Amino acid sequence: MFSTTEAFSGMSSNDIAASRKFYEDTLGIPVEDAGMGAITLQLDSGGVVFVYPKPDHTPASYTVLNFPVDDIDSTVDELVAKGVKFEKYEGAQQDEKGVARGKAAGQGPDIAWFLDPAGNVLSVLSN
């Protein structure tokens, strides 16, 4: 039934202008206006993320968008240089950069989490 639809993900923001600036300028993702104050993130994979205004926005307590990268350490360094702060979570064994080194422990990818301006949890993880 839905195998041929062009599904997309969505999330809310309490400040679309700040979200647009963050995704465009900090993360380098092409952003388009979507009408009614919303924007879309145009991902290289062909996927689209719809970001819509919601004044009473409450960010999710889980990761809503993951960015696979070839070199997590250089990506984290580049994002930190642009002002991104990486989150540290109780119980997650993360290094000084905030990277949980799952590969070495045989427990999944290396991953680091950060927030967008609306508090939505994003991650970079090793390919």
N, CA, C and O atoms as CSV, one atom per row, in Angstrom:
chain,resi,resn,atom,element,x,y,z
A,1,MET,N,N,0.801,-1.197,0.000
A,1,MET,CA,C,0.000,0.000,0.000
A,1,MET,C,C,0.849,1.269,0.000
A,1,MET,O,O,0.568,2.195,-0.761
A,2,PHE,N,N,1.888,1.327,0.844
A,2,PHE,CA,C,2.727,2.516,0.899
A,2,PHE,C,C,4.101,2.304,0.291
A,2,PHE,O,O,4.959,3.179,0.413
A,3,SER,N,N,4.337,1.197,-0.349
A,3,SER,CA,C,5.676,0.880,-0.843
A,3,SER,C,C,6.167,1.849,-1.920
A,3,SER,O,O,7.372,1.942,-2.152
A,4,THR,N,N,5.282,2.551,-2.562
A,4,THR,CA,C,5.715,3.467,-3.623
A,4,THR,C,C,5.525,4.935,-3.253
A,4,THR,O,O,5.753,5.812,-4.086
A,5,THR,N,N,5.112,5.214,-2.020
A,5,THR,CA,C,4.946,6.608,-1.630
A,5,THR,C,C,6.295,7.228,-1.294
A,5,THR,O,O,7.250,6.524,-0.965
A,6,GLU,N,N,6.362,8.529,-1.377
A,6,GLU,CA,C,7.576,9.247,-0.996
A,6,GLU,C,C,7.402,9.764,0.427
A,6,GLU,O,O,7.193,10.956,0.652
A,7,ALA,N,N,7.492,8.847,1.376
A,7,ALA,CA,C,7.318,9.186,2.786
A,7,ALA,C,C,8.414,10.140,3.242
A,7,ALA,O,O,9.508,10.167,2.679
A,8,PHE,N,N,8.103,10.917,4.265
A,8,PHE,CA,C,9.079,11.832,4.827
A,8,PHE,C,C,8.838,11.940,6.318
A,8,PHE,O,O,7.761,11.613,6.816
A,9,SER,N,N,9.849,12.399,7.016
A,9,SER,CA,C,9.768,12.577,8.451
A,9,SER,C,C,9.457,14.028,8.767
A,9,SER,O,O,9.677,14.913,7.939
A,10,GLY,N,N,8.950,14.269,9.954
A,10,GLY,CA,C,8.673,15.628,10.379
A,10,GLY,C,C,9.001,15.817,11.847
A,10,GLY,O,O,8.992,14.871,12.635
A,11,MET,N,N,9.293,17.066,12.195
A,11,MET,CA,C,9.520,17.421,13.592
A,11,MET,C,C,9.166,18.885,13.761
A,11,MET,O,O,9.139,19.645,12.792
A,12,SER,N,N,8.898,19.273,14.988
A,12,SER,CA,C,8.494,20.654,15.225
A,12,SER,C,C,9.654,21.493,15.747
A,12,SER,O,O,10.685,20.977,16.179
A,13,SER,N,N,9.445,22.793,15.692
A,13,SER,CA,C,10.411,23.767,16.197
A,13,SER,C,C,9.640,24.959,16.757
A,13,SER,O,O,8.620,25.361,16.198
A,14,ASN,N,N,10.123,25.517,17.844
A,14,ASN,CA,C,9.507,26.722,18.383
A,14,ASN,C,C,10.153,27.985,17.811
A,14,ASN,O,O,9.755,29.096,18.161
A,15,ASP,N,N,11.145,27.824,16.935
A,15,ASP,CA,C,11.818,28.969,16.310
A,15,ASP,C,C,12.341,28.542,14.932
A,15,ASP,O,O,13.485,28.110,14.792
A,16,ILE,N,N,11.483,28.671,13.933
A,16,ILE,CA,C,11.834,28.227,12.576
A,16,ILE,C,C,13.032,28.990,12.028
A,16,ILE,O,O,13.872,28.400,11.350
A,17,ALA,N,N,13.130,30.277,12.303
A,17,ALA,CA,C,14.266,31.061,11.794
A,17,ALA,C,C,15.580,30.532,12.360
A,17,ALA,O,O,16.556,30.393,11.623
A,18,ALA,N,N,15.619,30.236,13.655
A,18,ALA,CA,C,16.837,29.689,14.264
A,18,ALA,C,C,17.129,28.291,13.724
A,18,ALA,O,O,18.286,27.941,13.491
A,19,SER,N,N,16.079,27.494,13.526
A,19,SER,CA,C,16.273,26.153,12.969
A,19,SER,C,C,16.831,26.237,11.551
A,19,SER,O,O,17.765,25.515,11.204
A,20,ARG,N,N,16.264,27.112,10.743
A,20,ARG,CA,C,16.749,27.273,9.367
A,20,ARG,C,C,18.229,27.653,9.355
A,20,ARG,O,O,19.019,27.061,8.620
A,21,LYS,N,N,18.599,28.632,10.163
A,21,LYS,CA,C,19.988,29.080,10.219
A,21,LYS,C,C,20.903,27.934,10.652
A,21,LYS,O,O,21.972,27.746,10.071
A,22,PHE,N,N,20.501,27.177,11.653
A,22,PHE,CA,C,21.299,26.064,12.153
A,22,PHE,C,C,21.493,24.987,11.083
A,22,PHE,O,O,22.619,24.562,10.823
A,23,TYR,N,N,20.400,24.551,10.470
A,23,TYR,CA,C,20.512,23.475,9.478
A,23,TYR,C,C,21.249,23.933,8.227
A,23,TYR,O,O,22.034,23.174,7.659
A,24,GLU,N,N,21.004,25.167,7.794
A,24,GLU,CA,C,21.665,25.687,6.590
A,24,GLU,C,C,23.122,26.059,6.852
A,24,GLU,O,O,24.023,25.581,6.163
A,25,ASP,N,N,23.345,26.901,7.838
A,25,ASP,CA,C,24.676,27.472,8.053
A,25,ASP,C,C,25.603,26.563,8.844
A,25,ASP,O,O,26.773,26.415,8.490
A,26,THR,N,N,25.103,25.956,9.901
A,26,THR,CA,C,25.957,25.117,10.750
A,26,THR,C,C,26.142,23.723,10.168
A,26,THR,O,O,27.263,23.218,10.104
A,27,LEU,N,N,25.038,23.097,9.742
A,27,LEU,CA,C,25.129,21.720,9.226
A,27,LEU,C,C,25.293,21.649,7.711
A,27,LEU,O,O,25.652,20.597,7.183
A,28,GLY,N,N,25.038,22.738,7.007
A,28,GLY,CA,C,25.233,22.755,5.550
A,28,GLY,C,C,24.181,22.001,4.766
A,28,GLY,O,O,24.457,21.515,3.670
A,29,ILE,N,N,22.986,21.896,5.306
A,29,ILE,CA,C,21.896,21.180,4.636
A,29,ILE,C,C,21.046,22.183,3.857
A,29,ILE,O,O,20.646,23.208,4.409
A,30,PRO,N,N,20.769,21.907,2.593
A,30,PRO,CA,C,19.875,22.798,1.846
A,30,PRO,C,C,18.484,22.826,2.498
A,30,PRO,O,O,17.930,21.785,2.854
A,31,VAL,N,N,17.941,24.024,2.645
A,31,VAL,CA,C,16.640,24.217,3.279
A,31,VAL,C,C,15.740,24.948,2.292
A,31,VAL,O,O,16.167,25.881,1.612
A,32,GLU,N,N,14.486,24.509,2.227
A,32,GLU,CA,C,13.508,25.158,1.353
A,32,GLU,C,C,12.297,25.573,2.167
A,32,GLU,O,O,11.954,24.926,3.156
A,33,ASP,N,N,11.647,26.658,1.749
A,33,ASP,CA,C,10.390,27.060,2.366
A,33,ASP,C,C,9.328,26.041,1.975
A,33,ASP,O,O,9.293,25.562,0.842
A,34,ALA,N,N,8.458,25.717,2.939
A,34,ALA,CA,C,7.409,24.725,2.679
A,34,ALA,C,C,6.015,25.308,2.858
A,34,ALA,O,O,5.028,24.573,2.850
A,35,GLY,N,N,5.932,26.615,3.018
A,35,GLY,CA,C,4.637,27.252,3.211
A,35,GLY,C,C,4.192,27.204,4.659
A,35,GLY,O,O,4.647,26.363,5.434
A,36,MET,N,N,3.310,28.101,5.013
A,36,MET,CA,C,2.725,28.177,6.362
A,36,MET,C,C,3.789,28.258,7.455
A,36,MET,O,O,3.575,27.779,8.569
A,37,GLY,N,N,4.947,28.870,7.135
A,37,GLY,CA,C,6.000,29.053,8.120
A,37,GLY,C,C,6.906,27.857,8.316
A,37,GLY,O,O,7.818,27.909,9.141
A,38,ALA,N,N,6.683,26.788,7.586
A,38,ALA,CA,C,7.479,25.567,7.718
A,38,ALA,C,C,8.632,25.564,6.721
A,38,ALA,O,O,8.648,26.331,5.759
A,39,ILE,N,N,9.594,24.684,6.977
A,39,ILE,CA,C,10.727,24.480,6.067
A,39,ILE,C,C,10.912,22.990,5.839
A,39,ILE,O,O,10.394,22.163,6.589
A,40,THR,N,N,11.660,22.661,4.790
A,40,THR,CA,C,12.058,21.267,4.581
A,40,THR,C,C,13.570,21.202,4.476
A,40,THR,O,O,14.206,22.052,3.852
A,41,LEU,N,N,14.126,20.188,5.091
A,41,LEU,CA,C,15.544,19.886,4.973
A,41,LEU,C,C,15.684,18.932,3.808
A,41,LEU,O,O,15.027,17.891,3.781
A,42,GLN,N,N,16.527,19.264,2.844
A,42,GLN,CA,C,16.719,18.459,1.643
A,42,GLN,C,C,17.995,17.625,1.818
A,42,GLN,O,O,19.099,18.124,1.599
A,43,LEU,N,N,17.842,16.376,2.206
A,43,LEU,CA,C,18.988,15.514,2.497
A,43,LEU,C,C,19.604,14.957,1.218
A,43,LEU,O,O,18.895,14.684,0.250
A,44,ASP,N,N,20.921,14.789,1.216
A,44,ASP,CA,C,21.625,14.257,0.044
A,44,ASP,C,C,21.095,12.894,-0.389
A,44,ASP,O,O,21.169,12.544,-1.567
A,45,SER,N,N,20.566,12.135,0.545
A,45,SER,CA,C,20.045,10.803,0.236
A,45,SER,C,C,18.761,10.862,-0.584
A,45,SER,O,O,18.286,9.842,-1.084
A,46,GLY,N,N,18.200,12.070,-0.719
A,46,GLY,CA,C,16.926,12.222,-1.404
A,46,GLY,C,C,15.776,12.354,-0.418
A,46,GLY,O,O,14.658,12.697,-0.802
A,47,GLY,N,N,16.045,12.088,0.830
A,47,GLY,CA,C,15.023,12.218,1.856
A,47,GLY,C,C,14.745,13.674,2.189
A,47,GLY,O,O,15.548,14.566,1.914
A,48,VAL,N,N,13.598,13.881,2.781
A,48,VAL,CA,C,13.162,15.208,3.178
A,48,VAL,C,C,12.692,15.145,4.628
A,48,VAL,O,O,12.031,14.190,5.038
A,49,VAL,N,N,13.039,16.168,5.391
A,49,VAL,CA,C,12.525,16.301,6.753
A,49,VAL,C,C,11.731,17.597,6.807
A,49,VAL,O,O,12.252,18.671,6.506
A,50,PHE,N,N,10.480,17.485,7.189
A,50,PHE,CA,C,9.568,18.618,7.292
A,50,PHE,C,C,9.683,19.189,8.706
A,50,PHE,O,O,9.459,18.469,9.679
A,51,VAL,N,N,10.027,20.465,8.831
A,51,VAL,CA,C,10.154,21.126,10.132
A,51,VAL,C,C,9.078,22.207,10.186
A,51,VAL,O,O,9.091,23.152,9.397
A,52,TYR,N,N,8.159,22.057,11.115
A,52,TYR,CA,C,7.010,22.942,11.183
A,52,TYR,C,C,6.983,23.724,12.499
A,52,TYR,O,O,7.453,23.236,13.527
A,53,PRO,N,N,6.430,24.939,12.458
A,53,PRO,CA,C,6.387,25.755,13.666
A,53,PRO,C,C,5.359,25.227,14.655
A,53,PRO,O,O,4.248,24.841,14.289
A,54,LYS,N,N,5.765,25.223,15.916
A,54,LYS,CA,C,4.856,24.808,16.991
A,54,LYS,C,C,5.252,25.605,18.232
A,54,LYS,O,O,6.244,25.278,18.884
A,55,PRO,N,N,4.493,26.639,18.564
A,55,PRO,CA,C,4.866,27.512,19.682
A,55,PRO,C,C,5.036,26.778,21.011
A,55,PRO,O,O,5.892,27.155,21.811
A,56,ASP,N,N,4.241,25.739,21.263
A,56,ASP,CA,C,4.353,24.982,22.516
A,56,ASP,C,C,5.175,23.704,22.322
A,56,ASP,O,O,4.949,22.698,22.994
A,57,HIS,N,N,6.120,23.762,21.404
A,57,HIS,CA,C,7.001,22.635,21.081
A,57,HIS,C,C,7.655,22.047,22.335
A,57,HIS,O,O,8.147,22.773,23.199
A,58,THR,N,N,7.646,20.745,22.407
A,58,THR,CA,C,8.404,20.012,23.425
A,58,THR,C,C,9.293,19.039,22.672
A,58,THR,O,O,8.779,18.171,21.967
A,59,PRO,N,N,10.618,19.155,22.799
A,59,PRO,CA,C,11.494,18.249,22.057
A,59,PRO,C,C,11.342,16.809,22.541
A,59,PRO,O,O,11.052,16.555,23.710
A,60,ALA,N,N,11.542,15.890,21.629
A,60,ALA,CA,C,11.510,14.472,21.975
A,60,ALA,C,C,12.702,14.135,22.864
A,60,ALA,O,O,13.725,14.820,22.823
A,61,SER,N,N,12.574,13.111,23.645
A,61,SER,CA,C,13.667,12.688,24.532
A,61,SER,C,C,14.543,11.628,23.869
A,61,SER,O,O,15.335,10.966,24.539
A,62,TYR,N,N,14.403,11.469,22.576
A,62,TYR,CA,C,15.161,10.476,21.818
A,62,TYR,C,C,15.708,11.126,20.543
A,62,TYR,O,O,15.311,12.233,20.179
A,63,THR,N,N,16.611,10.432,19.882
A,63,THR,CA,C,17.228,10.951,18.658
A,63,THR,C,C,16.202,10.947,17.525
A,63,THR,O,O,15.593,9.919,17.229
A,64,VAL,N,N,16.020,12.111,16.897
A,64,VAL,CA,C,15.050,12.222,15.816
A,64,VAL,C,C,15.690,12.221,14.431
A,64,VAL,O,O,15.008,11.990,13.432
A,65,LEU,N,N,17.010,12.480,14.364
A,65,LEU,CA,C,17.683,12.530,13.070
A,65,LEU,C,C,19.141,12.131,13.257
A,65,LEU,O,O,19.846,12.702,14.089
A,66,ASN,N,N,19.591,11.144,12.477
A,66,ASN,CA,C,20.961,10.628,12.552
A,66,ASN,C,C,21.701,10.947,11.262
A,66,ASN,O,O,21.155,10.808,10.168
A,67,PHE,N,N,22.953,11.377,11.404
A,67,PHE,CA,C,23.790,11.684,10.256
A,67,PHE,C,C,24.988,10.742,10.223
A,67,PHE,O,O,25.937,10.942,10.981
A,68,PRO,N,N,24.973,9.717,9.365
A,68,PRO,CA,C,26.150,8.854,9.225
A,68,PRO,C,C,27.292,9.650,8.592
A,68,PRO,O,O,27.087,10.383,7.625
A,69,VAL,N,N,28.488,9.498,9.142
A,69,VAL,CA,C,29.665,10.207,8.636
A,69,VAL,C,C,30.833,9.236,8.505
A,69,VAL,O,O,30.870,8.206,9.179
A,70,ASP,N,N,31.779,9.564,7.644
A,70,ASP,CA,C,32.953,8.717,7.451
A,70,ASP,C,C,33.960,8.846,8.585
A,70,ASP,O,O,34.603,7.866,8.960
A,71,ASP,N,N,34.102,10.056,9.136
A,71,ASP,CA,C,35.094,10.305,10.181
A,71,ASP,C,C,34.428,11.071,11.319
A,71,ASP,O,O,34.305,12.295,11.268
A,72,ILE,N,N,34.002,10.345,12.335
A,72,ILE,CA,C,33.251,10.973,13.423
A,72,ILE,C,C,34.091,12.000,14.180
A,72,ILE,O,O,33.572,13.037,14.593
A,73,ASP,N,N,35.379,11.721,14.365
A,73,ASP,CA,C,36.212,12.649,15.129
A,73,ASP,C,C,36.367,13.990,14.424
A,73,ASP,O,O,36.251,15.035,15.063
A,74,SER,N,N,36.626,13.981,13.126
A,74,SER,CA,C,36.768,15.254,12.420
A,74,SER,C,C,35.425,15.973,12.315
A,74,SER,O,O,35.378,17.203,12.343
A,75,THR,N,N,34.340,15.222,12.195
A,75,THR,CA,C,33.009,15.838,12.141
A,75,THR,C,C,32.674,16.505,13.463
A,75,THR,O,O,32.187,17.635,13.487
A,76,VAL,N,N,32.935,15.808,14.566
A,76,VAL,CA,C,32.688,16.390,15.890
A,76,VAL,C,C,33.542,17.649,16.062
A,76,VAL,O,O,33.047,18.674,16.532
A,77,ASP,N,N,34.804,17.579,15.690
A,77,ASP,CA,C,35.690,18.745,15.813
A,77,ASP,C,C,35.170,19.923,14.990
A,77,ASP,O,O,35.168,21.062,15.458
A,78,GLU,N,N,34.735,19.648,13.776
A,78,GLU,CA,C,34.223,20.705,12.899
A,78,GLU,C,C,32.955,21.333,13.480
A,78,GLU,O,O,32.792,22.552,13.444
A,79,LEU,N,N,32.062,20.502,14.013
A,79,LEU,CA,C,30.835,21.029,14.596
A,79,LEU,C,C,31.118,21.830,15.869
A,79,LEU,O,O,30.504,22.874,16.091
A,80,VAL,N,N,32.028,21.357,16.694
A,80,VAL,CA,C,32.411,22.101,17.903
A,80,VAL,C,C,32.969,23.466,17.515
A,80,VAL,O,O,32.668,24.465,18.169
A,81,ALA,N,N,33.782,23.522,16.453
A,81,ALA,CA,C,34.340,24.791,15.985
A,81,ALA,C,C,33.243,25.752,15.520
A,81,ALA,O,O,33.432,26.968,15.520
A,82,LYS,N,N,32.083,25.188,15.121
A,82,LYS,CA,C,30.953,26.015,14.696
A,82,LYS,C,C,30.016,26.334,15.858
A,82,LYS,O,O,28.962,26.938,15.659
A,83,GLY,N,N,30.397,25.929,17.072
A,83,GLY,CA,C,29.604,26.263,18.252
A,83,GLY,C,C,28.649,25.194,18.734
A,83,GLY,O,O,27.884,25.430,19.670
A,84,VAL,N,N,28.674,24.019,18.115
A,84,VAL,CA,C,27.788,22.935,18.546
A,84,VAL,C,C,28.337,22.311,19.820
A,84,VAL,O,O,29.533,22.040,19.924
A,85,LYS,N,N,27.452,22.085,20.789
A,85,LYS,CA,C,27.824,21.444,22.049
A,85,LYS,C,C,27.292,20.014,22.021
A,85,LYS,O,O,26.116,19.786,21.739
A,86,PHE,N,N,28.154,19.071,22.310
A,86,PHE,CA,C,27.733,17.674,22.327
A,86,PHE,C,C,27.228,17.283,23.702
A,86,PHE,O,O,27.780,17.688,24.726
A,87,GLU,N,N,26.176,16.494,23.704
A,87,GLU,CA,C,25.520,16.071,24.931
A,87,GLU,C,C,26.268,14.904,25.563
A,87,GLU,O,O,26.884,14.092,24.873
A,88,LYS,N,N,26.201,14.840,26.871
A,88,LYS,CA,C,26.727,13.673,27.594
A,88,LYS,C,C,25.580,13.113,28.411
A,88,LYS,O,O,24.908,13.832,29.151
A,89,TYR,N,N,25.373,11.817,28.263
A,89,TYR,CA,C,24.255,11.150,28.905
A,89,TYR,C,C,24.732,10.204,29.992
A,89,TYR,O,O,25.691,9.455,29.807
A,90,GLU,N,N,24.051,10.247,31.125
A,90,GLU,CA,C,24.368,9.353,32.227
A,90,GLU,C,C,24.192,7.909,31.763
A,90,GLU,O,O,23.184,7.562,31.148
A,91,GLY,N,N,25.155,7.098,32.055
A,91,GLY,CA,C,25.103,5.686,31.675
A,91,GLY,C,C,25.732,5.381,30.327
A,91,GLY,O,O,26.073,4.233,30.043
A,92,ALA,N,N,25.889,6.415,29.487
A,92,ALA,CA,C,26.546,6.222,28.186
A,92,ALA,C,C,28.038,6.449,28.391
A,92,ALA,O,O,28.445,7.484,28.917
A,93,GLN,N,N,28.825,5.513,27.991
A,93,GLN,CA,C,30.276,5.658,28.141
A,93,GLN,C,C,30.804,6.484,26.977
A,93,GLN,O,O,31.050,5.966,25.887
A,94,GLN,N,N,30.975,7.790,27.233
A,94,GLN,CA,C,31.411,8.725,26.207
A,94,GLN,C,C,32.772,9.290,26.568
A,94,GLN,O,O,33.092,9.479,27.741
A,95,ASP,N,N,33.574,9.559,25.533
A,95,ASP,CA,C,34.892,10.142,25.777
A,95,ASP,C,C,34.781,11.650,25.976
A,95,ASP,O,O,33.677,12.190,26.048
A,96,GLU,N,N,35.921,12.327,26.065
A,96,GLU,CA,C,35.942,13.768,26.324
A,96,GLU,C,C,35.252,14.574,25.231
A,96,GLU,O,O,34.807,15.693,25.486
A,97,LYS,N,N,35.155,14.031,24.019
A,97,LYS,CA,C,34.463,14.715,22.923
A,97,LYS,C,C,32.953,14.486,22.980
A,97,LYS,O,O,32.188,15.178,22.308
A,98,GLY,N,N,32.535,13.515,23.781
A,98,GLY,CA,C,31.121,13.158,23.824
A,98,GLY,C,C,30.780,11.985,22.931
A,98,GLY,O,O,29.604,11.692,22.717
A,99,VAL,N,N,31.798,11.304,22.401
A,99,VAL,CA,C,31.576,10.171,21.496
A,99,VAL,C,C,31.497,8.875,22.299
A,99,VAL,O,O,32.395,8.560,23.080
A,100,ALA,N,N,30.424,8.137,22.101
A,100,ALA,CA,C,30.311,6.798,22.663
A,100,ALA,C,C,30.973,5.862,21.652
A,100,ALA,O,O,30.511,5.737,20.518
A,101,ARG,N,N,32.043,5.213,22.062
A,101,ARG,CA,C,32.849,4.379,21.154
A,101,ARG,C,C,32.318,2.952,21.137
A,101,ARG,O,O,32.862,2.072,21.805
A,102,GLY,N,N,31.273,2.729,20.384
A,102,GLY,CA,C,30.650,1.411,20.306
A,102,GLY,C,C,31.426,0.407,19.486
A,102,GLY,O,O,31.402,-0.784,19.793
A,103,LYS,N,N,32.125,0.862,18.436
A,103,LYS,CA,C,32.854,-0.069,17.558
A,103,LYS,C,C,33.884,-0.875,18.327
A,103,LYS,O,O,33.934,-2.099,18.203
A,104,ALA,N,N,34.710,-0.197,19.127
A,104,ALA,CA,C,35.784,-0.874,19.861
A,104,ALA,C,C,35.220,-1.876,20.869
A,104,ALA,O,O,35.862,-2.885,21.163
A,105,ALA,N,N,34.034,-1.606,21.395
A,105,ALA,CA,C,33.419,-2.481,22.385
A,105,ALA,C,C,32.525,-3.537,21.740
A,105,ALA,O,O,31.931,-4.360,22.436
A,106,GLY,N,N,32.430,-3.514,20.401
A,106,GLY,CA,C,31.554,-4.455,19.704
A,106,GLY,C,C,30.085,-4.208,20.006
A,106,GLY,O,O,29.280,-5.139,20.026
A,107,GLN,N,N,29.737,-2.919,20.246
A,107,GLN,CA,C,28.358,-2.584,20.625
A,107,GLN,C,C,27.753,-1.524,19.715
A,107,GLN,O,O,27.124,-0.582,20.197
A,108,GLY,N,N,27.932,-1.661,18.433
A,108,GLY,CA,C,27.333,-0.713,17.503
A,108,GLY,C,C,28.308,0.345,17.046
A,108,GLY,O,O,29.514,0.226,17.261
A,109,PRO,N,N,27.779,1.393,16.409
A,109,PRO,CA,C,28.653,2.433,15.850
A,109,PRO,C,C,29.179,3.379,16.918
A,109,PRO,O,O,28.667,3.413,18.037
A,110,ASP,N,N,30.193,4.137,16.570
A,110,ASP,CA,C,30.602,5.282,17.386
A,110,ASP,C,C,29.556,6.359,17.120
A,110,ASP,O,O,29.178,6.596,15.973
A,111,ILE,N,N,29.092,7.008,18.180
A,111,ILE,CA,C,27.988,7.966,18.037
A,111,ILE,C,C,28.144,9.111,19.030
A,111,ILE,O,O,28.624,8.923,20.147
A,112,ALA,N,N,27.728,10.300,18.600
A,112,ALA,CA,C,27.732,11.482,19.472
A,112,ALA,C,C,26.442,12.258,19.211
A,112,ALA,O,O,25.988,12.364,18.071
A,113,TRP,N,N,25.865,12.792,20.269
A,113,TRP,CA,C,24.572,13.455,20.193
A,113,TRP,C,C,24.695,14.951,20.436
A,113,TRP,O,O,25.529,15.400,21.222
A,114,PHE,N,N,23.846,15.722,19.744
A,114,PHE,CA,C,23.781,17.163,19.929
A,114,PHE,C,C,22.354,17.621,19.694
A,114,PHE,O,O,21.525,16.858,19.196
A,115,LEU,N,N,22.067,18.857,20.048
A,115,LEU,CA,C,20.708,19.393,19.939
A,115,LEU,C,C,20.624,20.469,18.864
A,115,LEU,O,O,21.577,21.213,18.634
A,116,ASP,N,N,19.465,20.538,18.211
A,116,ASP,CA,C,19.213,21.660,17.320
A,116,ASP,C,C,18.658,22.812,18.168
A,116,ASP,O,O,18.453,22.621,19.367
A,117,PRO,N,N,18.408,23.992,17.603
A,117,PRO,CA,C,17.945,25.122,18.409
A,117,PRO,C,C,16.623,24.881,19.153
A,117,PRO,O,O,16.351,25.540,20.156
A,118,ALA,N,N,15.806,23.945,18.668
A,118,ALA,CA,C,14.535,23.632,19.326
A,118,ALA,C,C,14.685,22.537,20.379
A,118,ALA,O,O,13.708,22.152,21.022
A,119,GLY,N,N,15.914,22.032,20.555
A,119,GLY,CA,C,16.145,20.975,21.542
A,119,GLY,C,C,15.935,19.573,21.014
A,119,GLY,O,O,15.993,18.613,21.783
A,120,ASN,N,N,15.690,19.430,19.710
A,120,ASN,CA,C,15.555,18.103,19.113
A,120,ASN,C,C,16.918,17.415,19.127
A,120,ASN,O,O,17.933,18.038,18.814
A,121,VAL,N,N,16.941,16.141,19.487
A,121,VAL,CA,C,18.197,15.389,19.590
A,121,VAL,C,C,18.601,14.859,18.211
A,121,VAL,O,O,17.827,14.181,17.536
A,122,LEU,N,N,19.825,15.185,17.816
A,122,LEU,CA,C,20.416,14.729,16.561
A,122,LEU,C,C,21.668,13.956,16.894
A,122,LEU,O,O,22.183,14.062,18.006
A,123,SER,N,N,22.172,13.173,15.942
A,123,SER,CA,C,23.432,12.476,16.180
A,123,SER,C,C,24.284,12.431,14.924
A,123,SER,O,O,23.786,12.533,13.803
A,124,VAL,N,N,25.578,12.276,15.145
A,124,VAL,CA,C,26.488,11.861,14.090
A,124,VAL,C,C,26.983,10.495,14.513
A,124,VAL,O,O,27.276,10.265,15.686
A,125,LEU,N,N,27.075,9.591,13.556
A,125,LEU,CA,C,27.562,8.249,13.865
A,125,LEU,C,C,28.428,7.751,12.753
A,125,LEU,O,O,28.268,8.125,11.591
A,126,SER,N,N,29.360,6.887,13.131
A,126,SER,CA,C,30.336,6.385,12.151
A,126,SER,C,C,29.661,5.440,11.182
A,126,SER,O,O,28.788,4.655,11.554
A,127,ASN,N,N,30.084,5.531,9.922
A,127,ASN,CA,C,29.605,4.609,8.879
A,127,ASN,C,C,30.109,3.214,9.130
A,127,ASN,O,O,29.811,2.302,8.359
